[in-house]
Amino acid sequence: MKLLMVIESIKQLQEKESLIAALKIMALGEKDRRQGKGISIAESRAQLAAVRQRHK
């Protein structure tokens, strides 16, 4: 059995962890989209506009 070591900086580790987190979020979003749980762009824009109106 061979032992393999990888040396990376803290910054590299944090960037890698951020990327993994983003990919997980994207995968969950895609899963929801395929299950029909998403909303249309028009509906999304309408919801954002409503929230912005309430916060004025």
N, CA, C and O atoms as a Tripos MOL2 file, in Angstrom:
@<TRIPOS>MOLECULE
protein
  224   223    56     0     0
PROTEIN
NO_CHARGES

@<TRIPOS>ATOM
      1 N           0.8420   -1.1720    0.0000 N.3       1 MET1
      2 CA          0.0000    0.0000    0.0000 C.3       1 MET1
      3 C           0.8890    1.2370    0.0000 C.2       1 MET1
      4 O           1.8350    1.3410    0.7810 O.2       1 MET1
      5 N           0.5630    2.1810   -0.9010 N.am      2 LYS2
      6 CA          1.3200    3.4280   -0.9690 C.3       2 LYS2
      7 C           0.6100    4.5090   -0.1730 C.2       2 LYS2
      8 O          -0.6190    4.5500   -0.1280 O.2       2 LYS2
      9 N           1.3750    5.3680    0.4430 N.am      3 LEU3
     10 CA          0.8400    6.5060    1.1870 C.3       3 LEU3
     11 C           1.0090    7.7470    0.3300 C.2       3 LEU3
     12 O           2.0920    8.0010   -0.1960 O.2       3 LEU3
     13 N          -0.0500    8.5120    0.1910 N.am      4 LEU4
     14 CA         -0.0190    9.7180   -0.6220 C.3       4 LEU4
     15 C          -0.3340   10.9060    0.2700 C.2       4 LEU4
     16 O          -1.3130   10.8830    1.0160 O.2       4 LEU4
     17 N           0.4890   11.9420    0.1980 N.am      5 MET5
     18 CA          0.2630   13.1530    0.9810 C.3       5 MET5
     19 C           0.0690   14.3230    0.0330 C.2       5 MET5
     20 O           0.7410   14.4330   -0.9930 O.2       5 MET5
     21 N          -0.8610   15.1900    0.3970 N.am      6 VAL6
     22 CA         -1.1050   16.4000   -0.3820 C.3       6 VAL6
     23 C          -0.9190   17.5790    0.5580 C.2       6 VAL6
     24 O          -1.4930   17.6210    1.6470 O.2       6 VAL6
     25 N          -0.1250   18.5170    0.1310 N.am      7 ILE7
     26 CA          0.1030   19.7140    0.9280 C.3       7 ILE7
     27 C          -0.5440   20.8770    0.1940 C.2       7 ILE7
     28 O          -0.2610   21.1240   -0.9790 O.2       7 ILE7
     29 N          -1.4260   21.5960    0.9060 N.am      8 GLU8
     30 CA         -2.0650   22.7600    0.3170 C.3       8 GLU8
     31 C          -2.1790   23.8500    1.3740 C.2       8 GLU8
     32 O          -2.1850   23.5820    2.5750 O.2       8 GLU8
     33 N          -2.2690   25.0630    0.9020 N.am      9 SER9
     34 CA         -2.3630   26.1980    1.8160 C.3       9 SER9
     35 C          -3.7750   26.2830    2.4010 C.2       9 SER9
     36 O          -4.7120   25.6640    1.8950 O.2       9 SER9
     37 N          -3.9020   27.0520    3.4620 N.am     10 ILE10
     38 CA         -5.2160   27.2760    4.0670 C.3      10 ILE10
     39 C          -6.1570   27.8940    3.0370 C.2      10 ILE10
     40 O          -7.3240   27.5120    2.9430 O.2      10 ILE10
     41 N          -5.6420   28.8520    2.2640 N.am     11 LYS11
     42 CA         -6.4640   29.5140    1.2460 C.3      11 LYS11
     43 C          -6.9620   28.5020    0.2140 C.2      11 LYS11
     44 O          -8.1330   28.5300   -0.1630 O.2      11 LYS11
     45 N          -6.0910   27.6190   -0.2390 N.am     12 GLN12
     46 CA         -6.4960   26.6060   -1.2040 C.3      12 GLN12
     47 C          -7.5650   25.6880   -0.6160 C.2      12 GLN12
     48 O          -8.5330   25.3410   -1.2930 O.2      12 GLN12
     49 N          -7.3860   25.3030    0.6340 N.am     13 LEU13
     50 CA         -8.3580   24.4370    1.3000 C.3      13 LEU13
     51 C          -9.7140   25.1350    1.3960 C.2      13 LEU13
     52 O         -10.7470   24.5240    1.1200 O.2      13 LEU13
     53 N          -9.7170   26.4140    1.7870 N.am     14 GLN14
     54 CA        -10.9650   27.1680    1.9110 C.3      14 GLN14
     55 C         -11.6470   27.3250    0.5560 C.2      14 GLN14
     56 O         -12.8690   27.2110    0.4580 O.2      14 GLN14
     57 N         -10.8650   27.5850   -0.4860 N.am     15 GLU15
     58 CA        -11.4340   27.7260   -1.8270 C.3      15 GLU15
     59 C         -12.0490   26.4100   -2.2910 C.2      15 GLU15
     60 O         -13.1230   26.3920   -2.8920 O.2      15 GLU15
     61 N         -11.3580   25.3150   -2.0060 N.am     16 LYS16
     62 CA        -11.8650   24.0010   -2.3910 C.3      16 LYS16
     63 C         -13.1610   23.6910   -1.6430 C.2      16 LYS16
     64 O         -14.1100   23.1780   -2.2350 O.2      16 LYS16
     65 N         -13.2040   23.9970   -0.3580 N.am     17 GLU17
     66 CA        -14.4100   23.7510    0.4310 C.3      17 GLU17
     67 C         -15.5650   24.6200   -0.0470 C.2      17 GLU17
     68 O         -16.7080   24.1630   -0.0750 O.2      17 GLU17
     69 N         -15.2860   25.8740   -0.4250 N.am     18 SER18
     70 CA        -16.3270   26.7570   -0.9590 C.3      18 SER18
     71 C         -16.8730   26.2200   -2.2740 C.2      18 SER18
     72 O         -18.0800   26.2520   -2.5140 O.2      18 SER18
     73 N         -15.9860   25.7300   -3.1140 N.am     19 LEU19
     74 CA        -16.4050   25.1640   -4.3920 C.3      19 LEU19
     75 C         -17.2730   23.9320   -4.1730 C.2      19 LEU19
     76 O         -18.3020   23.7780   -4.8300 O.2      19 LEU19
     77 N         -16.8750   23.0630   -3.2690 N.am     20 ILE20
     78 CA        -17.6610   21.8630   -2.9740 C.3      20 ILE20
     79 C         -19.0440   22.2490   -2.4600 C.2      20 ILE20
     80 O         -20.0410   21.6500   -2.8630 O.2      20 ILE20
     81 N         -19.1160   23.2430   -1.5760 N.am     21 ALA21
     82 CA        -20.4030   23.7030   -1.0480 C.3      21 ALA21
     83 C         -21.2890   24.2450   -2.1690 C.2      21 ALA21
     84 O         -22.4820   23.9480   -2.2200 O.2      21 ALA21
     85 N         -20.7020   25.0410   -3.0640 N.am     22 ALA22
     86 CA        -21.4640   25.6010   -4.1830 C.3      22 ALA22
     87 C         -21.9800   24.4930   -5.0980 C.2      22 ALA22
     88 O         -23.1190   24.5510   -5.5610 O.2      22 ALA22
     89 N         -21.1550   23.4920   -5.3590 N.am     23 LEU23
     90 CA        -21.5780   22.3720   -6.2070 C.3      23 LEU23
     91 C         -22.7110   21.5850   -5.5650 C.2      23 LEU23
     92 O         -23.6210   21.1310   -6.2580 O.2      23 LEU23
     93 N         -22.6640   21.4200   -4.2550 N.am     24 LYS24
     94 CA        -23.7440   20.7230   -3.5510 C.3      24 LYS24
     95 C         -25.0490   21.4960   -3.6760 C.2      24 LYS24
     96 O         -26.1040   20.9070   -3.9140 O.2      24 LYS24
     97 N         -24.9800   22.8200   -3.5140 N.am     25 ILE25
     98 CA        -26.1790   23.6570   -3.6360 C.3      25 ILE25
     99 C         -26.7460   23.5560   -5.0500 C.2      25 ILE25
    100 O         -27.9570   23.4530   -5.2400 O.2      25 ILE25
    101 N         -25.8530   23.5880   -6.0380 N.am     26 MET26
    102 CA        -26.3010   23.4760   -7.4270 C.3      26 MET26
    103 C         -26.9480   22.1240   -7.6860 C.2      26 MET26
    104 O         -27.9610   22.0450   -8.3800 O.2      26 MET26
    105 N         -26.3750   21.0620   -7.1370 N.am     27 ALA27
    106 CA        -26.9250   19.7130   -7.3190 C.3      27 ALA27
    107 C         -28.3090   19.6130   -6.6800 C.2      27 ALA27
    108 O         -29.2130   19.0030   -7.2510 O.2      27 ALA27
    109 N         -28.4750   20.2020   -5.5100 N.am     28 LEU28
    110 CA        -29.7880   20.1860   -4.8560 C.3      28 LEU28
    111 C         -30.8060   20.9770   -5.6690 C.2      28 LEU28
    112 O         -31.9570   20.5610   -5.8010 O.2      28 LEU28
    113 N         -30.3870   22.1090   -6.2110 N.am     29 GLY29
    114 CA        -31.2710   22.9060   -7.0590 C.3      29 GLY29
    115 C         -31.6850   22.1520   -8.3110 C.2      29 GLY29
    116 O         -32.8460   22.2030   -8.7170 O.2      29 GLY29
    117 N         -30.7460   21.4580   -8.9180 N.am     30 GLU30
    118 CA        -31.0460   20.6620  -10.1180 C.3      30 GLU30
    119 C         -32.0050   19.5290   -9.7780 C.2      30 GLU30
    120 O         -32.9100   19.2260  -10.5560 O.2      30 GLU30
    121 N         -31.8150   18.9140   -8.6400 N.am     31 LYS31
    122 CA        -32.7120   17.8330   -8.2010 C.3      31 LYS31
    123 C         -34.1310   18.3720   -8.0450 C.2      31 LYS31
    124 O         -35.0900   17.7560   -8.5100 O.2      31 LYS31
    125 N         -34.2580   19.5320   -7.3840 N.am     32 ASP32
    126 CA        -35.5720   20.1500   -7.2120 C.3      32 ASP32
    127 C         -36.1940   20.5000   -8.5610 C.2      32 ASP32
    128 O         -37.3870   20.2850   -8.7720 O.2      32 ASP32
    129 N         -35.3780   21.0420   -9.4810 N.am     33 ARG33
    130 CA        -35.8840   21.4100  -10.8040 C.3      33 ARG33
    131 C         -36.4460   20.1940  -11.5270 C.2      33 ARG33
    132 O         -37.5150   20.2620  -12.1340 O.2      33 ARG33
    133 N         -35.7230   19.0880  -11.4600 N.am     34 ARG34
    134 CA        -36.1700   17.8670  -12.1370 C.3      34 ARG34
    135 C         -37.4400   17.3010  -11.5200 C.2      34 ARG34
    136 O         -38.2130   16.6180  -12.1910 O.2      34 ARG34
    137 N         -37.6530   17.5870  -10.2380 N.am     35 GLN35
    138 CA        -38.8580   17.1080   -9.5600 C.3      35 GLN35
    139 C         -40.0180   18.0930   -9.7010 C.2      35 GLN35
    140 O         -41.0830   17.8930   -9.1170 O.2      35 GLN35
    141 N         -39.8060   19.1580  -10.4790 N.am     36 GLY36
    142 CA        -40.8610   20.1280  -10.7070 C.3      36 GLY36
    143 C         -41.0990   21.0730   -9.5440 C.2      36 GLY36
    144 O         -42.1660   21.6790   -9.4500 O.2      36 GLY36
    145 N         -40.1280   21.2080   -8.6620 N.am     37 LYS37
    146 CA        -40.2800   22.0550   -7.4850 C.3      37 LYS37
    147 C         -39.8560   23.5000   -7.7270 C.2      37 LYS37
    148 O         -39.9960   24.3390   -6.8370 O.2      37 LYS37
    149 N         -39.3530   23.7980   -8.8940 N.am     38 GLY38
    150 CA        -38.8660   25.1420   -9.1840 C.3      38 GLY38
    151 C         -39.9870   26.0810   -9.5910 C.2      38 GLY38
    152 O         -41.1460   25.6800   -9.6970 O.2      38 GLY38
    153 N         -39.6280   27.3290   -9.8150 N.am     39 ILE39
    154 CA        -40.5790   28.3220  -10.3060 C.3      39 ILE39
    155 C         -40.0070   28.9410  -11.5720 C.2      39 ILE39
    156 O         -38.8060   28.8650  -11.8320 O.2      39 ILE39
    157 N         -40.8840   29.5520  -12.3470 N.am     40 SER40
    158 CA        -40.4400   30.1640  -13.6040 C.3      40 SER40
    159 C         -39.6470   31.4360  -13.3210 C.2      40 SER40
    160 O         -39.6870   31.9810  -12.2180 O.2      40 SER40
    161 N         -38.9310   31.8930  -14.3340 N.am     41 ILE41
    162 CA        -38.1750   33.1400  -14.2120 C.3      41 ILE41
    163 C         -39.1250   34.3000  -13.9520 C.2      41 ILE41
    164 O         -38.8440   35.1630  -13.1210 O.2      41 ILE41
    165 N         -40.2390   34.3200  -14.6560 N.am     42 ALA42
    166 CA        -41.2130   35.3990  -14.4740 C.3      42 ALA42
    167 C         -41.7440   35.4120  -13.0410 C.2      42 ALA42
    168 O         -41.8720   36.4750  -12.4340 O.2      42 ALA42
    169 N         -42.0490   34.2400  -12.5070 N.am     43 GLU43
    170 CA        -42.5450   34.1430  -11.1370 C.3      43 GLU43
    171 C         -41.4710   34.5820  -10.1410 C.2      43 GLU43
    172 O         -41.7670   35.2620   -9.1580 O.2      43 GLU43
    173 N         -40.2430   34.1940  -10.3970 N.am     44 SER44
    174 CA        -39.1340   34.5830   -9.5310 C.3      44 SER44
    175 C         -38.9500   36.1020   -9.5300 C.2      44 SER44
    176 O         -38.7750   36.7130   -8.4760 O.2      44 SER44
    177 N         -38.9910   36.6960  -10.7080 N.am     45 ARG45
    178 CA        -38.8450   38.1520  -10.8190 C.3      45 ARG45
    179 C         -39.9840   38.8730  -10.0990 C.2      45 ARG45
    180 O         -39.7720   39.9030   -9.4600 O.2      45 ARG45
    181 N         -41.1870   38.3240  -10.2100 N.am     46 ALA46
    182 CA        -42.3370   38.9340   -9.5400 C.3      46 ALA46
    183 C         -42.1580   38.8770   -8.0260 C.2      46 ALA46
    184 O         -42.4640   39.8450   -7.3290 O.2      46 ALA46
    185 N         -41.6670   37.7520   -7.5140 N.am     47 GLN47
    186 CA        -41.4300   37.6180   -6.0790 C.3      47 GLN47
    187 C         -40.3620   38.6070   -5.6130 C.2      47 GLN47
    188 O         -40.5220   39.2470   -4.5740 O.2      47 GLN47
    189 N         -39.2730   38.7360   -6.3750 N.am     48 LEU48
    190 CA        -38.2160   39.6900   -6.0210 C.3      48 LEU48
    191 C         -38.7320   41.1180   -6.0230 C.2      48 LEU48
    192 O         -38.4100   41.9020   -5.1300 O.2      48 LEU48
    193 N         -39.5330   41.4570   -7.0270 N.am     49 ALA49
    194 CA        -40.0970   42.8120   -7.1100 C.3      49 ALA49
    195 C         -40.9950   43.0840   -5.9090 C.2      49 ALA49
    196 O         -40.9730   44.1840   -5.3560 O.2      49 ALA49
    197 N         -41.7800   42.0990   -5.5050 N.am     50 ALA50
    198 CA        -42.6710   42.2690   -4.3520 C.3      50 ALA50
    199 C         -41.8680   42.4880   -3.0710 C.2      50 ALA50
    200 O         -42.2200   43.3350   -2.2510 O.2      50 ALA50
    201 N         -40.8070   41.7350   -2.9030 N.am     51 VAL51
    202 CA        -39.9570   41.8940   -1.7120 C.3      51 VAL51
    203 C         -39.3130   43.2700   -1.7100 C.2      51 VAL51
    204 O         -39.2470   43.9180   -0.6650 O.2      51 VAL51
    205 N         -38.8390   43.7240   -2.8520 N.am     52 ARG52
    206 CA        -38.2090   45.0410   -2.9410 C.3      52 ARG52
    207 C         -39.2140   46.1420   -2.6210 C.2      52 ARG52
    208 O         -38.8680   47.1230   -1.9620 O.2      52 ARG52
    209 N         -40.4670   45.9860   -3.0850 N.am     53 GLN53
    210 CA        -41.5030   46.9750   -2.8010 C.3      53 GLN53
    211 C         -41.7740   47.0640   -1.3060 C.2      53 GLN53
    212 O         -41.9460   48.1580   -0.7700 O.2      53 GLN53
    213 N         -41.8140   45.9240   -0.6320 N.am     54 ARG54
    214 CA        -42.0870   45.9000    0.8020 C.3      54 ARG54
    215 C         -40.9620   46.5370    1.6160 C.2      54 ARG54
    216 O         -41.2030   47.0530    2.7070 O.2      54 ARG54
    217 N         -39.7470   46.5020    1.0960 N.am     55 HIS55
    218 CA        -38.5910   47.0070    1.8400 C.3      55 HIS55
    219 C         -38.2710   48.4550    1.5180 C.2      55 HIS55
    220 O         -37.2450   48.9630    1.9720 O.2      55 HIS55
    221 N         -39.0980   49.1280    0.7620 N.am     56 LYS56
    222 CA        -38.8620   50.5450    0.4380 C.3      56 LYS56
    223 C         -39.3290   51.4430    1.5360 C.2      56 LYS56
    224 O         -39.2060   52.6630    1.4290 O.2      56 LYS56
@<TRIPOS>BOND
     1     1     2 1
     2     2     3 1
     3     3     4 2
     4     3     5 am
     5     5     6 1
     6     6     7 1
     7     7     8 2
     8     7     9 am
     9     9    10 1
    10    10    11 1
    11    11    12 2
    12    11    13 am
    13    13    14 1
    14    14    15 1
    15    15    16 2
    16    15    17 am
    17    17    18 1
    18    18    19 1
    19    19    20 2
    20    19    21 am
    21    21    22 1
    22    22    23 1
    23    23    24 2
    24    23    25 am
    25    25    26 1
    26    26    27 1
    27    27    28 2
    28    27    29 am
    29    29    30 1
    30    30    31 1
    31    31    32 2
    32    31    33 am
    33    33    34 1
    34    34    35 1
    35    35    36 2
    36    35    37 am
    37    37    38 1
    38    38    39 1
    39    39    40 2
    40    39    41 am
    41    41    42 1
    42    42    43 1
    43    43    44 2
    44    43    45 am
    45    45    46 1
    46    46    47 1
    47    47    48 2
    48    47    49 am
    49    49    50 1
    50    50    51 1
    51    51    52 2
    52    51    53 am
    53    53    54 1
    54    54    55 1
    55    55    56 2
    56    55    57 am
    57    57    58 1
    58    58    59 1
    59    59    60 2
    60    59    61 am
    61    61    62 1
    62    62    63 1
    63    63    64 2
    64    63    65 am
    65    65    66 1
    66    66    67 1
    67    67    68 2
    68    67    69 am
    69    69    70 1
    70    70    71 1
    71    71    72 2
    72    71    73 am
    73    73    74 1
    74    74    75 1
    75    75    76 2
    76    75    77 am
    77    77    78 1
    78    78    79 1
    79    79    80 2
    80    79    81 am
    81    81    82 1
    82    82    83 1
    83    83    84 2
    84    83    85 am
    85    85    86 1
    86    86    87 1
    87    87    88 2
    88    87    89 am
    89    89    90 1
    90    90    91 1
    91    91    92 2
    92    91    93 am
    93    93    94 1
    94    94    95 1
    95    95    96 2
    96    95    97 am
    97    97    98 1
    98    98    99 1
    99    99   100 2
   100    99   101 am
   101   101   102 1
   102   102   103 1
   103   103   104 2
   104   103   105 am
   105   105   106 1
   106   106   107 1
   107   107   108 2
   108   107   109 am
   109   109   110 1
   110   110   111 1
   111   111   112 2
   112   111   113 am
   113   113   114 1
   114   114   115 1
   115   115   116 2
   116   115   117 am
   117   117   118 1
   118   118   119 1
   119   119   120 2
   120   119   121 am
   121   121   122 1
   122   122   123 1
   123   123   124 2
   124   123   125 am
   125   125   126 1
   126   126   127 1
   127   127   128 2
   128   127   129 am
   129   129   130 1
   130   130   131 1
   131   131   132 2
   132   131   133 am
   133   133   134 1
   134   134   135 1
   135   135   136 2
   136   135   137 am
   137   137   138 1
   138   138   139 1
   139   139   140 2
   140   139   141 am
   141   141   142 1
   142   142   143 1
   143   143   144 2
   144   143   145 am
   145   145   146 1
   146   146   147 1
   147   147   148 2
   148   147   149 am
   149   149   150 1
   150   150   151 1
   151   151   152 2
   152   151   153 am
   153   153   154 1
   154   154   155 1
   155   155   156 2
   156   155   157 am
   157   157   158 1
   158   158   159 1
   159   159   160 2
   160   159   161 am
   161   161   162 1
   162   162   163 1
   163   163   164 2
   164   163   165 am
   165   165   166 1
   166   166   167 1
   167   167   168 2
   168   167   169 am
   169   169   170 1
   170   170   171 1
   171   171   172 2
   172   171   173 am
   173   173   174 1
   174   174   175 1
   175   175   176 2
   176   175   177 am
   177   177   178 1
   178   178   179 1
   179   179   180 2
   180   179   181 am
   181   181   182 1
   182   182   183 1
   183   183   184 2
   184   183   185 am
   185   185   186 1
   186   186   187 1
   187   187   188 2
   188   187   189 am
   189   189   190 1
   190   190   191 1
   191   191   192 2
   192   191   193 am
   193   193   194 1
   194   194   195 1
   195   195   196 2
   196   195   197 am
   197   197   198 1
   198   198   199 1
   199   199   200 2
   200   199   201 am
   201   201   202 1
   202   202   203 1
   203   203   204 2
   204   203   205 am
   205   205   206 1
   206   206   207 1
   207   207   208 2
   208   207   209 am
   209   209   210 1
   210   210   211 1
   211   211   212 2
   212   211   213 am
   213   213   214 1
   214   214   215 1
   215   215   216 2
   216   215   217 am
   217   217   218 1
   218   218   219 1
   219   219   220 2
   220   219   221 am
   221   221   222 1
   222   222   223 1
   223   223   224 2
@<TRIPOS>SUBSTRUCTURE
     1 MET1         2 RESIDUE 1 A MET
     2 LYS2         6 RESIDUE 1 A LYS
     3 LEU3        10 RESIDUE 1 A LEU
     4 LEU4        14 RESIDUE 1 A LEU
     5 MET5        18 RESIDUE 1 A MET
     6 VAL6        22 RESIDUE 1 A VAL
     7 ILE7        26 RESIDUE 1 A ILE
     8 GLU8        30 RESIDUE 1 A GLU
     9 SER9        34 RESIDUE 1 A SER
    10 ILE10       38 RESIDUE 1 A ILE
    11 LYS11       42 RESIDUE 1 A LYS
    12 GLN12       46 RESIDUE 1 A GLN
    13 LEU13       50 RESIDUE 1 A LEU
    14 GLN14       54 RESIDUE 1 A GLN
    15 GLU15       58 RESIDUE 1 A GLU
    16 LYS16       62 RESIDUE 1 A LYS
    17 GLU17       66 RESIDUE 1 A GLU
    18 SER18       70 RESIDUE 1 A SER
    19 LEU19       74 RESIDUE 1 A LEU
    20 ILE20       78 RESIDUE 1 A ILE
    21 ALA21       82 RESIDUE 1 A ALA
    22 ALA22       86 RESIDUE 1 A ALA
    23 LEU23       90 RESIDUE 1 A LEU
    24 LYS24       94 RESIDUE 1 A LYS
    25 ILE25       98 RESIDUE 1 A ILE
    26 MET26      102 RESIDUE 1 A MET
    27 ALA27      106 RESIDUE 1 A ALA
    28 LEU28      110 RESIDUE 1 A LEU
    29 GLY29      114 RESIDUE 1 A GLY
    30 GLU30      118 RESIDUE 1 A GLU
    31 LYS31      122 RESIDUE 1 A LYS
    32 ASP32      126 RESIDUE 1 A ASP
    33 ARG33      130 RESIDUE 1 A ARG
    34 ARG34      134 RESIDUE 1 A ARG
    35 GLN35      138 RESIDUE 1 A GLN
    36 GLY36      142 RESIDUE 1 A GLY
    37 LYS37      146 RESIDUE 1 A LYS
    38 GLY38      150 RESIDUE 1 A GLY
    39 ILE39      154 RESIDUE 1 A ILE
    40 SER40      158 RESIDUE 1 A SER
    41 ILE41      162 RESIDUE 1 A ILE
    42 ALA42      166 RESIDUE 1 A ALA
    43 GLU43      170 RESIDUE 1 A GLU
    44 SER44      174 RESIDUE 1 A SER
    45 ARG45      178 RESIDUE 1 A ARG
    46 ALA46      182 RESIDUE 1 A ALA
    47 GLN47      186 RESIDUE 1 A GLN
    48 LEU48      190 RESIDUE 1 A LEU
    49 ALA49      194 RESIDUE 1 A ALA
    50 ALA50      198 RESIDUE 1 A ALA
    51 VAL51      202 RESIDUE 1 A VAL
    52 ARG52      206 RESIDUE 1 A ARG
    53 GLN53      210 RESIDUE 1 A GLN
    54 ARG54      214 RESIDUE 1 A ARG
    55 HIS55      218 RESIDUE 1 A HIS
    56 LYS56      222 RESIDUE 1 A LYS
